[in-house]
Amino acid sequence: MEYAPLNLKKEKVLWIVLILSIFLLNETPRMLLIYKLSNNQSNIWYINFLFIMSVTLLFIYYMKREKINLKTIFLIIIIMGLLFANSLFGNINTNSFLLFFITNAFPLMLIAYELDSINTITEIFLKIFNFIIILLTIYGIIDYLTKGALQLFIADNLAYGELQLLINSEHGYIYRMYSFFGHPLHNAELYIIFYTTNKVYNRFHKNYYNDYILLIITSIGLILSGSKTALVIGCFLFIFCSGIKKHKFLYLIFFMITISILFSSSIFKNNLLERFQIGIETNDISSGRNDVLKEVIRLGIKPNWITSAGAGNSRNITVNAMTGAENFEYPPIMLAYDYGIIETGLIYALIFIYPLITFFRNRHWFILFNYLGLFIYANSNNGLANLGTDSMAILCFIIMLFINLSNQQKLSLHMQNKGV
């Protein structure tokens, strides 16, 4: 027992390292830093060493305390076993196998953690993450007011490759917030995480930000990021997942005023509104994603059940289909073509079915709908399927928080009912 305080302190340190590794030092800052320091376009930034170290040590820590869901670990082993067999007898090469393990399978271990200290871990996360979001919002406002000067600085002095090309190609045409954390679609996801995690924690514990501040910051971030899907999901969350019981009418009035002001801004009219209108006129609000899928279905190109060609296979299929798009953009479809239907099904059993069953069982509809909003957005772009990104790690971290908060709240309620 005398070692408990020391262990708790180590546990907190490891969680801080893990949080910083995926929310502050994700793939884009790693790429920018390594390129700036070494002037080398090496792909070493694909590997998040801090994340691997912290997850491994936490796994050992919780395994010793029998706080690991072994069923989750068993499913992860099956996924990796199928892919390993695919690498031996199929077309997946060793590099693709290892990067898939680091990017997609390894983060799934987070879902297995059963935390007694979930409130402490969530508070640590919100203190760090909320500060990051405030900095990102200030950056975005300054960048917009200076007509993209900050992101141009990134493109001219720090970035290379696709990120540099995207910033330069969109500059002067539309405004979307490229930042040190990466693509506008990733920034939009950060704002959805900001809203949902604060809302879920506020539901059962203390408020870090009140409902009105959360609404304003999230709305500004989503508008600056320029994602149509994120804006629609954001409006859904604002209206149906506000969690407000008292003065709800006042909140709805405030919501309408805030949205009206932002929707009348030039950034909305010259970017999102035009893209919505084009999507409606062309009967494709998905920016071409659905057209790609329809053409591949028409050509009869189907994913295999187990064996596949590995990373990049889905991209090759869409390019060969000559639809004008470079990828499906939908992660479940990309993963199925890259690694097989069964492997993809097992992954989604962990990141979708398992959380939903938990929230249903605990009757936590508020957590369920907030998670659905985040899950739908995370699956509307290719982040979860791209090797070298931290998108899967970020989603699994939030799943871990929500599942453990739900289970802890159910346990607390059970103890109260028993008078303990």
C-alpha positions in Angstrom: 0.0 0.0 0.0 2.9 2.4 0.7 3.7 2.4 -3.1 0.2 3.5 -4.1 0.9 7.3 -4.2 4.0 6.8 -6.3 2.1 4.5 -8.7 -0.7 7.1 -9.0 1.8 9.8 -9.7 3.5 7.7 -12.4 0.1 6.9 -13.9 -0.8 10.6 -14.2 2.6 11.3 -15.8 2.1 8.6 -18.4 -1.4 9.9 -19.2 -0.1 13.4 -19.7 2.6 12.1 -22.0 0.0 10.1 -24.0 -2.4 13.0 -24.2 0.3 15.4 -25.4 1.6 12.8 -27.9 -1.7 12.6 -29.9 -3.3 16.0 -29.3 -0.3 18.3 -29.3 2.4 16.3 -31.1 0.3 14.5 -33.7 1.6 13.5 -37.1 1.6 17.1 -38.5 3.7 18.8 -35.8 6.0 15.8 -35.9 6.4 16.1 -39.7 7.0 19.9 -39.4 9.5 19.6 -36.5 11.5 16.7 -38.0 11.7 18.5 -41.4 12.7 21.8 -39.9 15.4 20.3 -37.6 16.9 17.9 -40.1 15.8 19.3 -43.5 15.0 15.7 -44.3 11.7 14.5 -45.7 12.0 11.1 -43.9 8.8 9.3 -42.9 10.1 8.7 -39.4 7.3 11.0 -38.2 4.8 8.2 -39.1 5.8 6.5 -35.8 4.6 8.2 -32.6 7.2 6.9 -30.2 5.8 8.8 -27.1 2.4 7.2 -27.7 3.8 3.7 -28.1 5.9 4.1 -25.0 3.0 5.5 -22.8 0.4 3.0 -24.0 2.8 0.1 -23.4 3.7 1.2 -19.9 0.1 1.9 -19.0 -0.9 -1.5 -20.4 1.7 -3.2 -18.1 0.5 -1.0 -15.2 -3.2 -2.0 -15.6 -2.5 -5.6 -16.5 -0.7 -6.1 -13.1 -3.8 -4.7 -11.5 -6.2 -6.8 -13.6 -7.7 -3.7 -15.1 -7.6 -4.9 -18.7 -10.6 -6.1 -20.7 -9.2 -9.3 -22.1 -12.0 -9.8 -24.6 -10.9 -6.6 -26.3 -7.2 -7.7 -26.3 -8.4 -11.1 -27.8 -10.1 -9.3 -30.7 -7.0 -7.2 -31.4 -4.9 -10.4 -31.4 -7.3 -11.9 -34.0 -7.0 -8.8 -36.2 -3.3 -8.9 -36.1 -3.2 -12.7 -36.6 -5.3 -12.4 -39.8 -3.1 -9.6 -41.1 0.1 -11.5 -40.2 -1.2 -14.5 -42.2 -2.0 -12.1 -45.0 1.5 -10.7 -44.9 2.9 -14.3 -45.1 0.5 -15.7 -47.8 -1.1 -12.7 -49.3 0.0 -9.3 -50.7 0.5 -7.2 -47.6 4.2 -6.4 -47.3 6.1 -6.1 -44.0 6.2 -2.3 -43.9 2.4 -2.1 -44.4 1.8 -4.7 -41.7 4.0 -2.9 -39.1 2.6 0.5 -39.9 -1.0 -0.8 -39.7 -0.2 -2.3 -36.3 1.3 1.0 -35.0 -1.4 3.3 -36.6 -4.6 1.2 -36.3 -4.3 -1.9 -34.1 -2.0 -0.6 -31.3 -4.4 2.3 -30.4 -7.3 -0.2 -29.9 -5.5 -1.3 -26.7 -6.8 1.9 -25.1 -10.3 0.6 -25.3 -9.3 -2.3 -23.0 -8.3 -0.1 -20.1 -10.7 -0.2 -17.1 -9.9 2.9 -15.1 -10.6 3.5 -11.4 -9.2 7.0 -11.8 -11.3 8.0 -14.8 -12.4 11.3 -13.3 -8.8 12.3 -12.6 -7.7 11.2 -16.1 -10.6 13.1 -17.7 -9.8 16.3 -15.7 -6.1 16.1 -16.8 -7.2 15.7 -20.4 -9.7 18.6 -20.4 -7.2 20.9 -18.8 -4.7 20.2 -21.5 -7.1 19.8 -24.4 -9.2 22.9 -23.6 -6.0 25.0 -23.5 -5.0 23.6 -26.9 -8.4 24.5 -28.4 -8.2 28.0 -27.1 -4.8 28.5 -28.7 -6.1 26.9 -31.9 -9.1 29.3 -31.9 -6.9 32.4 -31.4 -4.6 31.1 -34.2 -7.6 30.6 -36.5 -9.1 34.1 -35.9 -5.7 35.8 -36.4 -5.1 33.7 -39.5 -8.5 34.6 -41.0 -8.1 38.3 -40.2 -4.7 38.3 -41.9 -6.0 36.5 -44.9 -4.2 33.2 -44.2 -0.8 34.8 -43.3 -0.1 32.2 -40.6 -0.8 29.2 -42.7 1.2 30.6 -45.5 4.1 31.0 -43.1 3.7 27.3 -42.3 3.6 26.4 -46.0 6.6 28.6 -46.9 8.9 27.8 -43.9 7.9 24.5 -42.3 5.7 22.3 -44.5 6.4 20.2 -47.6 4.6 17.7 -49.8 0.8 17.5 -49.7 0.3 19.9 -46.8 2.3 22.6 -48.5 0.5 22.0 -51.8 -3.0 22.1 -50.2 -2.3 25.4 -48.4 -1.0 27.1 -51.5 -3.7 25.7 -53.8 -6.5 27.0 -51.6 -5.0 30.3 -50.6 -6.9 33.2 -52.2 -9.7 30.9 -53.4 -11.4 29.9 -50.1 -10.4 30.1 -46.5 -10.0 27.0 -44.5 -8.0 26.8 -41.3 -4.8 24.9 -41.9 -2.8 24.9 -38.7 0.2 23.3 -36.9 -2.2 20.5 -36.1 -2.9 19.7 -39.7 -5.7 19.7 -42.2 -9.0 21.7 -41.7 -10.9 18.4 -41.4 -8.7 17.3 -38.5 -9.1 20.7 -36.9 -12.9 20.4 -37.2 -12.7 17.0 -35.5 -10.8 18.6 -32.6 -13.7 21.0 -32.1 -16.3 18.3 -32.1 -14.2 16.4 -29.5 -13.9 19.7 -27.5 -17.7 20.0 -27.4 -18.6 16.4 -26.8 -16.0 15.6 -24.1 -16.8 18.8 -22.2 -20.5 18.1 -22.4 -20.3 14.5 -21.3 -18.0 15.4 -18.3 -20.3 18.4 -17.4 -23.2 16.1 -17.4 -21.9 14.2 -14.3 -19.3 16.4 -12.8 -18.0 20.0 -12.7 -18.1 22.4 -15.6 -14.9 23.7 -17.2 -16.8 25.9 -19.6 -20.5 26.8 -19.4 -22.8 25.9 -22.3 -22.7 29.3 -24.0 -18.9 29.4 -24.1 -18.8 25.9 -25.5 -21.3 26.8 -28.2 -19.4 30.0 -29.2 -15.9 28.4 -29.3 -17.1 25.3 -31.2 -19.2 27.3 -33.7 -16.2 29.6 -34.5 -13.9 26.6 -34.9 -16.2 24.7 -37.2 -16.8 27.8 -39.4 -13.1 28.4 -39.6 -12.4 24.8 -40.4 -14.8 24.9 -43.4 -16.2 21.3 -43.1 -19.8 20.9 -44.3 -20.2 17.6 -42.5 -18.7 19.0 -39.2 -21.1 22.0 -39.3 -24.1 19.8 -39.8 -23.1 17.5 -37.0 -22.2 20.5 -34.8 -25.7 21.9 -35.3 -27.2 18.6 -34.4 -25.1 18.4 -31.2 -26.0 22.0 -30.3 -29.7 21.4 -30.5 -30.2 17.8 -29.5 -27.2 17.1 -27.2 -26.9 20.3 -25.3 -27.9 18.5 -22.1 -29.5 21.7 -20.9 -32.7 21.3 -18.8 -33.0 24.7 -17.1 -33.4 27.8 -19.3 -33.4 25.7 -22.4 -35.5 28.2 -24.3 -32.9 30.9 -23.4 -30.1 28.6 -24.7 -32.0 28.0 -28.0 -32.4 31.8 -28.5 -28.7 32.2 -27.9 -27.9 29.4 -30.3 -30.0 31.0 -33.0 -28.4 34.4 -32.5 -24.9 32.9 -32.5 -25.5 30.8 -35.6 -27.2 33.8 -37.4 -24.2 36.0 -36.8 -21.7 33.4 -37.9 -23.8 32.4 -40.9 -23.9 36.0 -42.1 -20.1 36.3 -42.0 -18.1 36.4 -45.2 -16.2 33.2 -44.3 -19.5 31.2 -44.3 -20.9 32.9 -47.4 -17.8 32.6 -49.5 -16.9 29.1 -48.5 -19.4 26.8 -46.8 -22.6 28.3 -48.3 -21.2 28.1 -51.8 -20.2 24.5 -51.3 -23.6 23.6 -49.9 -25.3 25.2 -52.9 -23.0 23.4 -55.4 -23.7 20.1 -53.6 -27.5 20.7 -53.7 -27.4 21.7 -57.4 -25.3 18.7 -58.4 -27.2 16.3 -56.0 -24.0 15.4 -54.3 -23.4 17.0 -50.9 -20.5 14.6 -50.3 -18.0 16.5 -52.5 -17.7 13.6 -54.9 -17.3 10.8 -52.4 -20.5 9.1 -53.3 -19.8 9.3 -57.0 -16.6 7.4 -56.5 -18.4 4.7 -54.6 -21.1 4.4 -57.2 -18.6 4.0 -60.0 -16.6 1.3 -58.2 -19.8 -0.6 -57.5 -20.8 -0.2 -61.1 -17.4 -1.7 -62.2 -18.0 -4.6 -59.9 -14.8 -4.2 -57.9 -15.3 -5.8 -54.5 -13.1 -6.0 -51.4 -11.8 -9.4 -50.4 -12.9 -11.1 -47.1 -9.4 -11.6 -45.6 -6.6 -11.2 -48.2 -5.9 -7.9 -49.8 -3.1 -5.8 -51.2 -2.6 -3.6 -48.1 -2.2 0.1 -47.7 -2.9 2.1 -50.9 -5.0 -0.6 -52.5 -8.2 1.5 -52.1 -6.4 4.5 -53.6 -5.3 2.5 -56.6 -8.8 1.3 -57.2 -10.4 4.8 -57.2 -7.6 6.1 -59.4 -8.0 3.2 -61.9 -11.8 3.8 -61.9 -11.0 7.2 -63.4 -13.6 9.1 -61.3 -11.3 12.1 -60.8 -11.0 11.4 -57.1 -8.0 10.0 -55.3 -9.8 7.9 -52.7 -13.1 6.8 -51.2 -12.6 9.0 -48.2 -14.8 6.7 -46.1 -12.6 4.7 -43.7 -14.7 1.5 -43.5 -14.6 1.1 -47.2 -10.9 2.1 -47.5 -10.0 -0.4 -44.8 -12.0 -3.2 -46.3 -10.3 -2.8 -49.7 -6.9 -2.4 -48.1 -7.0 -5.1 -45.4 -10.1 -7.2 -45.9 -13.8 -7.2 -44.8 -13.3 -9.4 -41.7 -10.4 -7.4 -40.3 -12.4 -4.2 -40.9 -15.5 -5.7 -39.2 -13.5 -6.6 -36.1 -12.1 -3.1 -35.9 -15.6 -1.6 -36.1 -16.8 -4.1 -33.5 -14.4 -2.4 -31.1 -14.8 1.2 -32.1 -18.6 1.2 -32.8 -20.5 -1.8 -31.6 -18.8 -2.2 -28.2 -19.2 1.5 -27.1 -22.9 1.5 -28.3 -23.6 -1.7 -26.3 -22.0 -0.2 -23.2 -24.0 3.0 -23.5 -27.2 1.1 -24.2 -26.6 -1.2 -21.3 -25.9 1.7 -18.9 -28.8 3.7 -20.4 -26.6 6.7 -21.0 -28.3 8.1 -24.1 -26.6 11.4 -23.7 -23.1 9.9 -24.0 -24.4 7.7 -26.9 -25.6 10.5 -29.1 -22.5 12.6 -28.4 -20.3 9.7 -29.4 -22.4 9.0 -32.5 -21.8 12.6 -33.6 -18.1 12.2 -33.2 -18.0 8.7 -34.8 -20.0 9.8 -37.8 -17.7 12.7 -38.4 -14.5 10.6 -37.9 -15.8 8.3 -40.6 -16.6 11.0 -43.1 -12.9 11.5 -44.1 -10.0 9.2 -44.6 -8.1 10.0 -41.4 -8.9 6.6 -39.7 -7.6 4.7 -42.7 -4.4 6.6 -43.4 -1.2 5.1 -42.1 1.0 7.3 -40.0 -1.8 9.4 -38.6 -3.0 9.6 -35.0 -6.7 9.6 -35.9 -7.4 6.1 -34.7 -5.5 6.8 -31.5 -7.5 10.0 -30.8 -10.8 8.2 -31.5 -9.9 5.3 -29.2 -8.8 7.6 -26.5 -12.3 9.3 -26.5 -14.0 5.9 -26.6 -11.9 4.9 -23.5 -13.0 8.1 -21.7 -16.7 7.7 -22.6 -16.9 4.0 -21.7 -15.1 4.4 -18.4 -17.1 7.5 -17.5 -20.3 5.6 -18.3 -19.3 2.6 -16.3 -18.1 4.7 -13.4 -21.4 6.7 -13.3 -23.4 3.5 -13.4 -21.4 2.1 -10.5 -21.8 5.3 -8.5 -25.5 5.2 -9.0 -25.7 1.6 -8.0 -23.7 2.3 -4.8 -26.0 5.2 -4.0 -29.1 3.1 -4.4 -27.7 0.5 -2.1 -26.9 3.2 0.4 -23.2 2.5 0.4 
